[in-house]
Amino acid sequence: MQEKLTPSGFHDVITTTSERVFHEMEVLASHPNTPLDGLRNACSRLQHVSHVRLAVRNSLQARFRFQKRNELIQGLCQLLVSSGGYEGVWVALTDKTGRIQSWATEGLGESEALFFKGMKNGKTPPCLLREGPPALPQMLDEECRCEQCPMGNCSWRQRALIAPLMWHQKRFGAMAVIMPRGICFNEDEALLVEEVASELSHRLHEENLEEERRLSDEGLQESRRSMETLLTNLPGMAYRCTVDDSWTMHLVSAGALPLTGYLPDELMGNRVVSFEDLIHPMDKKRVKETVLRAIETEEAFEVEYRIYTRLGEEKWVWERGTPIKEAGHTAVVECFITDITKRRKVKEDLQLSNMRYRTLVEDMPAMVCRFEPDGRLTDINKSYCRMFGRSRRELLGQNFFLFLPKGVRDAVRYRFLSFTPQEPMATTEHEVIMPDGSVGWQEWTNRAIFSKSGEIREFQAIGRDVTQRRLAEEALRKNEQKYRAYLHNSPVGIFVIDDEGRYVEANTAACSMLGYSRQELLTKKVTDLAHVDEEKDLVQAHLDQLKYQGKLRTEVCFMHKEGGYIYGILEAVTLELGLYMAYFIDQTEQRVLQSQLQQVQKIESVGRLAAGVSHDFNNMLSPILGYAELLLEELEPGQESYGYALEVKNAAERSRNLVRQLLAFSRKQVLSLDTLDLREIIIDMEVLLRRTLREDIVVDYTLDELACLVQADAGQVEQILMNLSVNAQDAMAEGGRLTISCLREVVAPGHHLTQTELLPGEYVVLKVSDTGVGMDPHTKDHALEPFFSTKGKGGTGLGLSTVYGIVKQHGGSLVMDSQPGQGTIFTLYFPITDGEPAPMPSRKLKPRSQHGSETLLLAEDNEVVKNMASSVLVRQGYTVHKASSGEEALMLLESLKGKVDLLLTDVIMPGMNGRELYTKVAQRFPKVQVVYMSGYSDDVIAHHGVLEDGIHFIQKPFTIEGLTTKVREVLNHS
């Protein structure tokens, strides 16, 4: 009987050869009833097993070590087909995730292309992904094949076996064989295929182990090579020693030879000498205590000490070490030692040098000090302490310049700070405040110490007291000393010039005024400081006058070194030997303040004038304007008298507007502020501007995409736009382009000088520019002044001044830029605000007058205004009762028993004012409404409370339309 094939190996599977089986078959053939067919089948199987075994051995043993993995499985597939007798074979290897990494096939014919295509597309046979322990190879036939399997077309046509490739629970992939046509499938054949798969898995496992060992050996060799290179290149010696009595070394780097003169082998194991014996006897105890303390605390240590080399040379070394624990206690110490002899020598030399320098400095009779650019003393010697009568501790940190009189501090400090790397030192003499408060003189030789970048880091100065010498010189040259003292301490700028106008001498004040140091000023001429080229001839003329007359007094203007101009009065006298002394008094600030004061006074004067005349003037204009309108209603257009009345009305309106402009410029009016979007005001004004301006004026608009909200009076902003637009039209007589823009802009700190009154922040910028003739400097300087007009007698000179006053009253700023022939740009800055914009006032025309039948009480102390207003209201159908004072109005109201619908009262009257009158009326007759009127400026009547929200007020002079509309509006509202 044929024995069952077990997975114990090929040697147990094959017990006889195919030749022996054939021989026995011939012997048995002579006997009857012998199962020859069974013997032939057994022989055929044994021969098949032998061929398979031979193919596996040739593939796995003879070629395994010389081929890559994919070549290995390809060779196995070829031998199993060519020598093993299988119809076809495929092997697929996978990674840990089950994805196929490589594969090989043989004998698949047309199915091979499908196999490769399936593998490349990532189609993994399900049998490769099977989990669980290894099992016998599975038989594939048409009934059990997988539809998605890439082997579907090449396995089920003939019987095939699929076997997993596994070793010690690690999966490598799977293999499949197509049975030869003469061999029938049975359990023995499955065991044979399993044995082939097992041998292949074992070889793959050994290959993995060998690859891991190879990589490990290569990494270890690389690590050792790196360590050896590192230890060889270290600038010192690294070692490892045991914690024992002799500190036995087990590892010593190549740096031991240049450090100690001993080879590493001579120090390892203390073969020739112990490193401990090389330590200097005076340092040995300290080094040992340091190491033992580090072992006890389990911390790294550092120590410097001396050693003797093999040749007896003494060296200083620095050592750093770390205790290493083994088996729970410190067993070894790993350390690094490097030679620091040269560094110690440099350090000792530096200490010696510092000591010598300190001794030299301290023993010097001269004062020596060092201080920083701000004057803070960082080092002084004993002579410096004796000079100022204080200890070293008291003086260090004090300011060097504080010991100088105030009159020379700035000049001395400036000389120090003017040092350069090219000229780093200078010798100077200056006054100094002595401990007793007296003033002495010292001579200092100063040197600046610079950084690599050229910045002054420190000053070193050597000084001596020259007070006695200076006193002796002063005694010999008393007059000159007095002159010098006056020259250098005078707050007036004093300088001396020669016949050619060169500066020979200048005091501190003169240098400070002009921004030059004394040395710089002495290289210049007076004509060099003239503020414009045209003035140089004038300066030369003054110099010639001084030569011939011996004295000079005039106003001059110098150009400052940093830019700008210095204005003042100069007086000069003649000295001897062709020298001239000049005294200069700086009046720049006074001139600026005087100009500002004049402008403020001018504005205040206009404001007081406007406020003073506004009441009386408005009271006079009210009847003129009112009666003119009444005449116009009575007369027919075209009559000569109609034209006269119309001229009277127009003159009255111009007079009223003039007063309002004066009040606007002087900021005497109270604005009705609302949250407005300036873009909407510009859009609302577009039609009106187009009708006002000539057709040859092209108007462009540029508006921000975001809302431009400000707190403003809509009427005043409209007046700004109208004034600037009309002025631009006048500047473009031949036509041109007017551009109006409204944008948001952020003013950053450090903005342009022309906008210094603006605080940093966000603003709404209204810009009006034209392409007109522009302004010359004189016109530009006076353009915003009241009554200054570029239109000759035809202008009032209040247009731009009114714009300026309105902008300032809104908390904004105005910047004007104009050049002759290049047009003018007005830039108005308004503080931006938040919130919702108020609705724009309607521009619909109101009725010319409105009638009524109610009863009115009119309180007015001006008889003409009272009669005019009464006449107007009576013509409109109202019943009007007149009173000349508040007291009379109350009596009249009592007599009428309160049968009055509205009180029309002047705000300011002799005795009881309008507000007090209505307060008493409201207490007695609360249904009576009130309308206030006044000819005073708004700031005068504001404190009476009649300009508060909800209170009705009409400004004199008023028109018939204005009066009747306001009265009708209040009555309708009630």
KEZAVEX-55185 format. One record per residue (C-alpha): x negated, y, z negated. Coordinates in steps of 0.1 Angstrom, whole numbers, padded with zeros to 4 digits, always signed. Layout:
% residues N
XYZ...
This chain:
% residues 974
+0000+0000+0000-0011+0035+0007-0020+0055-0025-0004+0089-0033-0027+0118-0025-0034+0139-0056-0051+0174-0058-0081+0160-0075-0104+0166-0045-0114+0153-0011-0135+0125-0026-0105+0109-0043-0083+0113-0013-0106+0095+0011-0117+0060-0002-0124+0043+0030-0135+0054+0065-0114+0050+0096-0139+0024+0111-0135+0001+0081-0097+0003+0084-0099-0007+0121-0122-0037+0113-0098-0050+0087-0069-0045+0111-0086-0068+0137-0091-0095+0111-0055-0093+0099-0043-0093+0135-0051-0130+0138-0026-0138+0111+0010-0138+0118+0034-0114+0103+0007-0088+0097+0021-0051+0096-0003-0039+0123+0017-0007+0129+0014+0003+0093-0023-0003+0093-0027+0018+0125-0008+0046+0109-0029+0044+0077-0060+0045+0099-0047+0075+0118-0040+0094+0086-0074+0086+0071-0091+0098+0103-0070+0130+0101-0079+0135+0065-0116+0130+0073-0114+0156+0101-0097+0181+0079-0123+0175+0052-0151+0180+0077-0135+0212+0090-0131+0226+0055-0167+0217+0045-0182+0232+0077-0162+0263+0073-0164+0270+0036-0199+0256+0028-0220+0261+0059-0207+0295+0069-0193+0311+0038-0224+0330+0027-0231+0345+0061-0197+0359+0071-0172+0385+0060-0139+0375+0046-0119+0380+0078-0146+0360+0097-0143+0333+0071-0106+0328+0075-0108+0330+0113-0135+0303+0113-0114+0281+0090-0083+0285+0113-0104+0276+0144-0120+0244+0127-0087+0232+0113-0073+0233+0149-0103+0221+0168-0116+0195+0142-0087+0190+0118-0062+0181+0145-0035+0207+0136-0015+0223+0164-0018+0258+0149-0029+0276+0117-0026+0311+0102-0040+0326+0070-0029+0360+0055-0047+0377+0026-0029+0402+0004-0038+0428-0022-0024+0431-0058+0008+0447-0045+0014+0419-0020+0006+0440+0011-0013+0421+0038-0049+0432+0041-0063+0408+0067-0051+0378+0086-0063+0351+0111-0045+0327+0135-0054+0299+0158-0033+0278+0182-0001+0298+0180+0000+0305+0217+0026+0331+0227+0036+0335+0191+0002+0349+0181+0011+0383+0197+0043+0384+0176+0023+0375+0145-0001+0403+0150+0026+0428+0158+0046+0418+0127+0015+0421+0105+0006+0455+0119+0042+0467+0113+0039+0457+0077+0063+0428+0079+0053+0404+0052+0065+0368+0053+0087+0362+0023+0067+0331+0014+0037+0354+0006+0057+0372-0020+0070+0342-0038+0065+0344-0075+0060+0317-0101+0034+0289-0106+0017+0271-0076+0038+0245-0059+0034+0219-0032+0034+0234+0003+0069+0239+0017+0081+0224+0049+0096+0249+0075+0121+0238+0100+0149+0254+0120+0174+0252+0091+0152+0269+0064+0133+0295+0085+0137+0332+0076+0151+0354+0103+0127+0383+0095+0096+0361+0093+0069+0370+0119+0062+0332+0120+0098+0324+0129+0091+0317+0165+0060+0296+0160+0067+0275+0128+0101+0259+0131+0096+0245+0166+0073+0220+0151+0071+0210+0115+0049+0234+0095+0036+0236+0060+0033+0269+0040+0009+0269+0011+0001+0298-0013-0036+0308-0019-0039+0311-0057-0067+0306-0083-0061+0309-0120-0028+0327-0116-0044+0352-0091-0028+0353-0057-0049+0358-0026-0022+0353+0001-0009+0322+0019-0018+0298+0048+0004+0278+0072-0004+0248+0094+0016+0233+0122+0016+0195+0120-0001+0175+0148+0025+0157+0169+0011+0123+0159+0012+0129+0122+0045+0127+0103+0052+0149+0074+0050+0132+0040+0039+0140+0004+0003+0130+0011+0001+0155+0040+0015+0182+0016-0012+0173-0009-0039+0175+0018-0028+0210+0028-0026+0220-0008-0062+0208-0013-0073+0228+0017-0056+0259+0002-0071+0253-0032-0106+0250-0017-0101+0282+0002-0088+0300-0029-0117+0288-0049-0142+0301-0024-0124+0335-0023-0125+0336-0061-0163+0329-0061-0168+0356-0034-0150+0381-0057-0171+0371-0087-0203+0374-0066-0192+0408-0053-0185+0420-0089-0219+0407-0100-0236+0424-0071-0219+0457-0078-0227+0454-0115-0263+0447-0109-0266+0476-0084-0249+0499-0110-0272+0487-0137-0303+0491-0116-0292+0527-0105-0285+0536-0142-0319+0523-0152-0336+0541-0123-0318+0574-0133-0328+0569-0169-0364+0563-0160-0364+0593-0137-0348+0615-0164-0372+0604-0191-0402+0608-0168-0392+0643-0158-0384+0655-0194-0408+0683-0206-0416+0663-0237-0414+0628-0253-0382+0609-0259-0383+0579-0283-0362+0555-0303-0375+0542-0337-0363+0520-0365-0355+0534-0399-0382+0517-0419-0412+0526-0438-0434+0530-0407-0407+0545-0384-0416+0518-0359-0410+0530-0323-0393+0507-0298-0389+0530-0269-0412+0558-0258-0410+0579-0226-0439+0588-0203-0440+0622-0219-0459+0608-0248-0493+0610-0229-0494+0647-0222-0479+0655-0256-0501+0633-0278-0528+0618-0256-0515+0583-0263-0498+0560-0238-0463+0550-0245-0474+0513-0250-0499+0525-0277-0471+0541-0297-0444+0514-0293-0445+0490-0322-0472+0513-0337-0497+0491-0318-0525+0517-0319-0513+0545-0341-0481+0555-0359-0466+0587-0348-0461+0596-0384-0499+0596-0388-0501+0623-0361-0480+0648-0381-0499+0676-0399-0503+0667-0436-0488+0700-0447-0457+0694-0426-0452+0656-0431-0431+0658-0463-0408+0685-0448-0403+0665-0416-0395+0634-0435-0370+0651-0458-0353+0667-0428-0349+0633-0411-0337+0615-0442-0311+0643-0449-0298+0639-0414-0295+0601-0418-0276+0607-0451-0252+0632-0436-0250+0614-0402-0257+0646-0384-0282+0657-0358-0314+0675-0370-0339+0700-0356-0373+0707-0370-0405+0724-0360-0439+0711-0372-0475+0706-0362-0492+0674-0349-0528+0663-0340-0534+0648-0306-0557+0620-0298-0585+0646-0292-0578+0663-0325-0560+0693-0309-0534+0709-0331-0500+0715-0314-0467+0729-0326-0437+0708-0315-0399+0711-0317-0379+0679-0324-0342+0672-0322-0329+0638-0332-0297+0619-0338-0292+0589-0363-0275+0559-0346-0254+0535-0366-0255+0497-0360-0235+0472-0381-0221+0500-0402-0253+0517-0413-0280+0539-0397-0305+0516-0381-0323+0537-0356-0330+0573-0347-0332+0587-0312-0352+0619-0308-0368+0642-0283-0400+0662-0289-0414+0690-0269-0445+0712-0271-0438+0748-0283-0474+0758-0290-0474+0786-0264-0440+0799-0276-0452+0799-0312-0483+0817-0301-0463+0843-0282-0440+0847-0312-0469+0851-0336-0486+0876-0313-0454+0895-0310-0451+0896-0348-0486+0907-0351-0481+0934-0324-0450+0946-0342-0468+0947-0375-0497+0967-0359-0472+0990-0342-0453+0995-0375-0485+1002-0394-0496+1027-0367-0462+1044-0367-0459+1046-0404-0494+1060-0409-0490+1087-0382-0488+1122-0395-0465+1130-0367-0427+1123-0368-0417+1093-0348-0381+1083-0341-0360+1063-0317-0323+1071-0310-0296+1061-0285-0281+1084-0258-0254+1096-0282-0280+1107-0307-0277+1078-0333-0311+1072-0349-0322+1036-0348-0358+1039-0361-0378+1065-0380-0412+1066-0397-0422+1080-0431-0433+1114-0417-0397+1118-0403-0383+1110-0437-0406+1135-0455-0397+1162-0430-0360+1160-0437-0363+1151-0474-0342+1119-0471-0348+1082-0474-0350+1058-0444-0316+1043-0454-0300+1077-0455-0313+1088-0421-0307+1057-0400-0274+1060-0382-0274+1098-0384-0272+1118-0352-0305+1133-0340-0288+1163-0326-0270+1172-0358-0303+1185-0372-0304+1211-0344-0285+1244-0346-0253+1244-0327-0266+1270-0302-0292+1246-0288-0276+1212-0293-0259+1210-0259-0290+1223-0241-0313+1198-0258-0289+1169-0253-0285+1179-0216-0323+1179-0211-0325+1144-0227-0297+1130-0205-0313+1145-0174-0343+1122-0176-0347+1098-0146-0369+1067-0140-0391+1089-0119-0394+1116-0146-0388+1097-0178-0406+1120-0203-0410+1157-0212-0424+1178-0241-0401+1204-0255-0398+1227-0285-0366+1235-0303-0352+1248-0335-0342+1225-0363-0323+1228-0395-0346+1221-0425-0334+1204-0457-0332+1238-0475-0309+1251-0448-0335+1272-0431-0343+1270-0394-0377+1257-0384-0393+1247-0351-0404+1213-0339-0423+1202-0308-0412+1168-0294-0426+1146-0267-0397+1126-0255-0395+1095-0234-0364+1078-0220-0363+1040-0219-0342+1027-0189-0325+0995-0181-0331+0976-0149-0301+0993-0134-0315+1027-0141-0293+1036-0171-0307+1053-0201-0308+1028-0230-0328+1046-0257-0351+1076-0264-0384+1075-0282-0397+1108-0295-0429+1119-0313-0427+1153-0329-0445+1177-0352-0435+1207-0371-0446+1239-0354-0427+1263-0376-0458+1280-0389-0472+1284-0354-0439+1298-0343-0438+1322-0372-0474+1334-0364-0464+1339-0328-0433+1357-0339-0454+1380-0361-0476+1388-0331-0448+1392-0306-0420+1404-0327-0402+1423-0300-0404+1394-0277-0391+1370-0303-0361+1393-0309-0354+1393-0273-0357+1355-0271-0334+1350-0301-0308+1373-0286-0312+1358-0252-0307+1322-0263-0281+1327-0289-0259+1352-0273-0224+1341-0262-0228+1364-0233-0245+1351-0202-0279+1368-0200-0304+1363-0172-0334+1381-0157-0340+1384-0120-0369+1398-0099-0369+1422-0069-0359+1393-0045-0330+1383-0066-0346+1351-0080-0336+1340-0115-0366+1344-0138-0349+1337-0171-0314+1326-0183-0299+1319-0217-0279+1289-0227-0246+1307-0223-0254+1317-0187-0265+1281-0178-0233+1268-0194-0211+1292-0176-0226+1284-0142-0230+1247-0149-0268+1246-0142-0297+1237-0165-0322+1265-0170-0347+1246-0148-0322+1244-0120-0311+1280-0123-0347+1293-0121-0350+1277-0086-0321+1298-0072-0313+1333-0061-0282+1354-0070-0270+1352-0034-0270+1314-0036-0242+1315-0061-0219+1339-0041-0186+1321-0038-0182+1327+0000-0207+1337+0027-0190+1371+0033-0198+1380-0003-0236+1375+0001-0239+1409+0018-0220+1425-0011-0243+1409-0037-0273+1421-0018-0258+1456-0017-0254+1455-0055-0290+1443-0059-0302+1473-0038-0281+1497-0058-0297+1483-0090-0332+1489-0076-0326+1525-0067-0302+1536-0095-0317+1515-0123-0283+1503-0136-0252+1486-0123-0217+1477-0136-0193+1457-0114-0169+1428-0112-0185+1397-0096-0175+1362-0088-0200+1333-0091-0196+1297-0077-0198+1270-0104-0221+1241-0098-0193+1216-0101-0170+1237-0079-0146+1265-0086-0153+1301-0093-0163+1321-0123-0150+1357-0125-0163+1384-0149-0180+1417-0155-0217+1422-0148-0239+1449-0163-0275+1452-0153-0304+1474-0163-0340+1478-0150-0369+1464-0170-0406+1470-0163-0427+1452-0137-0399+1447-0112-0376+1428-0134-0339+1433-0141-0318+1421-0170-0281+1413-0164-0253+1407-0189-0224+1386-0176-0191+1384-0195-0169+1354-0183-0133+1366-0178-0122+1336-0157-0098+1323-0183-0086+1357-0191-0078+1364-0155-0059+1332-0152-0039+1339-0183-0034+1375-0173-0020+1363-0139+0002+1338-0156+0013+1364-0181+0021+1389-0154+0041+1363-0135+0060+1354-0167+0066+1390-0175+0078+1396-0140+0102+1368-0143+0114+1378-0177+0118+1414-0166+0139+1403-0136+0159+1380-0160+0165+1408-0185+0174+1432-0157+0198+1407-0142+0213+1398-0176+0216+1434-0186+0233+1446-0155+0253+1415-0147+0282+1423-0170+0287+1459-0160+0278+1452-0123+0303+1423-0121+0330+1444-0138+0324+1471-0112+0324+1446-0083+0356+1428-0095+0380+1457-0086+0360+1465-0055+0362+1430-0042+0398+1426-0054+0412+1458-0040+0393+1452-0008+0411+1419-0004+0445+1435-0012+0438+1461+0015+0430+1434+0040+0463+1417+0032+0482+1450+0038+0464+1460+0070+0466+1445+0104+0434+1431+0120+0422+1455+0147+0430+1486+0128+0400+1509+0120+0409+1509+0083+0409+1471+0084+0373+1471+0095+0365+1495+0067+0381+1473+0041+0364+1442+0055+0329+1460+0052+0337+1469+0016+0346+1432+0008+0315+1419+0025+0293+1444+0007+0309+1434-0026+0303+1397-0019+0266+1404-0009+0262+1423-0042+0278+1394-0061+0255+1369-0044+0224+1391-0051+0232+1391-0089+0236+1353-0088+0203+1349-0070+0186+1370-0097+0202+1349-0124+0192+1317-0106+0155+1328-0103+0153+1340-0139+0171+1308-0150+0197+1326-0169+0226+1305-0157+0238+1272-0173+0241+1244-0148+0270+1220-0144+0249+1188-0143+0262+1155-0130+0245+1123-0119+0242+1127-0082+0226+1108-0053+0206+1134-0034+0211+1114-0002+0248+1119-0003+0244+1157-0008+0221+1158+0023+0246+1137+0043+0275+1160+0032+0255+1191+0042+0246+1177+0077+0277+1192+0095+0274+1226+0077+0237+1228+0085+0243+1220+0121+0268+1248+0124+0246+1272+0106+0213+1266+0125+0206+1275+0161+0209+1249+0188+0172+1250+0196+0165+1237+0161+0162+1198+0160+0170+1184+0126+0156+1150+0116+0166+1131+0084+0147+1104+0065+0165+1089+0036+0154+1062+0012+0171+1028+0013+0176+1029-0025+0198+1054-0044+0180+1087-0053+0199+1095-0086+0191+1128-0104+0208+1150-0130+0217+1181-0109+0242+1207-0101+0256+1199-0066+0262+1235-0057+0227+1246-0067+0211+1217-0047+0232+1227-0017+0219+1263-0021+0183+1249-0021+0189+1231+0012+0206+1260+0028+0179+1285+0017+0150+1263+0029+0167+1255+0062+0175+1291+0070+0139+1301+0061+0126+1273+0084+0149+1286+0112+0135+1321+0108+0099+1307+0110+0108+1289+0143+0118+1318+0166+0111+1298+0197+0128+1267+0184+0113+1237+0167+0119+1207+0145+0133+1207+0109+0127+1175+0089+0146+1168+0057+0136+1137+0038+0147+1122+0004+0125+1094-0010+0116+1078-0043+0080+1083-0053+0059+1073-0083+0035+1099-0096+0005+1081-0111-0019+1095-0139-0046+1117-0124-0024+1130-0096-0034+1160-0074-0042+1193-0091-0013+1211-0074+0011+1188-0093-0004+1191-0128+0029+1201-0144+0043+1167-0134+0042+1140-0160+0034+1105-0146+0066+1086-0137+0091+1081-0109+0106+1110-0091+0131+1117-0063+0112+1138-0038+0131+1162-0015+0109+1174+0013+0118+1201+0039+0092+1207+0066+0092+1228+0098+0070+1234+0128+0071+1271+0125+0044+1298+0124+0033+1289+0089+0019+1313+0063-0014+1330+0058-0031+1328+0023-0017+1362+0012+0018+1353+0021+0015+1318+0006+0002+1333-0027+0032+1356-0031+0060+1336-0013+0077+1325-0045+0076+1360-0061+0110+1378-0064+0116+1406-0039+0086+1395-0017+0100+1390+0018+0084+1380+0050+0113+1395+0069+0105+1431+0062+0134+1454+0053+0159+1428+0064+0152+1403+0036+0159+1405-0002+0129+1384-0011+0150+1362-0034+0155+1331-0012+0124+1311-0022+0123+1326-0057+0158+1314-0061+0148+1279-0049+0119+1279-0073+0141+1290-0103+0167+1263-0095+0141+1235-0093+0124+1246-0125+0158+1248-0143+0164+1212-0132+0131+1201-0149+0114+1196-0115+0084+1210-0097+0079+1227-0063+0048+1222-0042+0043+1244-0010+0018+1236+0017+0015+1259+0047-0012+1267+0073-0010+1294+0100+0003+1278+0132+0009+1245+0115+0043+1250+0099+0054+1248+0062+0062+1219+0039+0082+1223+0007+0080+1193-0016+0105+1193-0045+0102+1168-0073+0132+1159-0094+0131+1135-0124+0149+1103-0115+0178+1091-0136+0200+1060-0141+0237+1055-0141+0266+1058-0116+0267+1088-0093+0295+1113-0097+0319+1117-0068+0310+1145-0044+0332+1176-0045+0357+1179-0016+0350+1205+0011+0387+1209+0020+0398+1244+0023+0420+1256-0005+0451+1277+0000+0443+1314+0002+0466+1322-0027+0492+1304-0048+0524+1320-0061+0541+1314-0094+0569+1327-0117+0554+1320-0151+0546+1346-0177+0510+1356-0183+0492+1375-0210+0461+1394-0197+0435+1405-0223+0407+1427-0208+0389+1457-0223+0378+1470-0188+0408+1490-0176+0399+1488-0139+0394+1450-0139+0426+1446-0160+0447+1467-0136+0433+1449-0105+0439+1414-0119+0474+1424-0130+0482+1438-0096+0470+1406-0079+0490+1383-0102+0522+1404-0100+0520+1402-0062+0519+1364-0065+0552+1365-0085+0539+1362-0120+0551+1383-0150+0520+1399-0165+0517+1415-0199+0484+1435-0204+0464+1440-0235+0431+1459-0240+0418+1439-0270+0423+1407-0288+0442+1423-0316+0466+1440-0292+0471+1407-0274+0481+1389-0306+0506+1417-0314+0521+1415-0279+0524+1377-0281+0543+1380-0314+0567+1405-0299+0573+1381-0270+0578+1353-0296+0553+1331-0278+0571+1331-0245+0539+1331-0226+0527+1303-0204+0490+1312-0200+0465+1335-0217+0439+1351-0193+0412+1367-0215+0378+1382-0212+0352+1363-0233+0333+1392-0248+0355+1422-0260+0351+1447-0288+0363+1433-0321+0378+1399-0315+0362+1379-0287+0381+1357-0263+0374+1324-0280+0385+1337-0314+0417+1351-0297+0427+1318-0282+0419+1300-0315+0445+1321-0333+0470+1319-0304+0467+1281-0303+0474+1279-0340+0506+1299-0337+0517+1289-0302+0500+1256-0292+0517+1253-0258+0500+1284-0244+0472+1276-0219+0440+1297-0215+0416+1308-0188+0384+1326-0198+0366+1352-0176+0334+1371-0180+0309+1391-0161+0279+1382-0184+0253+1357-0174+0259+1321-0184+0232+1320-0211+0249+1350-0229+0283+1334-0230+0272+1298-0235+0271+1300-0273+0307+1311-0273+0316+1276-0263+0336+1285-0232+0313+1265-0209+0321+1232-0225+0338+1203-0207+0375+1207-0204+0376+1245-0208+0387+1266-0178+0364+1296-0169+0361+1320-0140+0331+1341-0133+0334+1378-0125+0335+1392-0099+0362+1369-0086+0382+1369-0054+0420+1370-0052+0418+1334-0040+0396+1324-0069+0417+1340-0095+0451+1328-0082+0438+1293-0075+0423+1289-0110+0455+1302-0127+0477+1279-0106+0454+1250-0113+0457+1254-0151+0494+1259-0150+0500+1229-0128+0477+1208-0151+0497+1218-0181
